[in-house]
């Protein structure tokens, strides 16, 4: 064990946590960096989904106590649905009180890279937002490939970057797969815009120009991978969110028609009927075979991004 000065401990915790009080600074000073980190790697607080559900259940009980259950079922669209602010309550509560401060700090950093926003159609699903943050919180010390895959299949991301209900192209109907997520997973979540050297500087071609990591054709090919994903189901908004009542998806009953009852926490499911089955060349590195399953396409495409030198 190598102790730290109080100043060094304070500086270290300002980087490794979202803020420490003097008691924790003194503790870290006594433990030293190695032992403090060892403690933190072993700690994990309650899930954000469960805590959001508890806050929502408390609110519902108070509402029913005052107005009756019938009022809750009649007026669930307003005010009795779990808007984003219930998730915000859970985030502040766990962030301020949770003992797993290093995990919280890493999850918060990841949330600045892999982003969904409550200022969107997701404002109607505190549970979708909470579940998405759980992906980052749960995998904070894990493998980035797991984060990329879980992010890709998360319905909150599917709503935010519009690959939920993304269907294969139809030339006769002049329909092409939505390219939004295909672009962002490369540009923002993984490889970035330009090829990089080991030190993070940009690689140059023979003319001294930056070398792009992908072009528009790469986006179009990758967009075909993220087709066929749909919701796991729907639920009745006034019921217990820990035991939902899924409803079989009807293609005519999409998210925009059912925002308040969309299950935005269970991973999206693949509907092969709407998945593009063509051969796909990903970043000029790997060819995905024609006629293979949609989930295999996604897994292999994530592997290409994860194994990219950037």
Secondary structure, DSSP 8 states (H G I E B T S, - for coil): -----HHHHHHHHHHHSS---HHHHHHHHHH-HHHHHHHHHT-----HHHHHHHHHHHHHHHHHHHH-HHHHHHSTTTTSS--HHHHHHHHHHHHHH-S-HHHHHHHHHHHTTS---SSSGGGG-HHHHHHHHHHHHHTTTS-HHHHHHHHHH-HHHHHHTT-TT----BGGGTB----HHHHHHHHTTSS-SB-B-TTS-B-B-TTS-B-BS--HHHHHHHHHHT-SEE-S-B--TTS-TTS-------TTS-GGG-GGGB--SS--EE-GGGS--S-EEETTTEEE-TT--HHHHHHHHHHHHHTS--
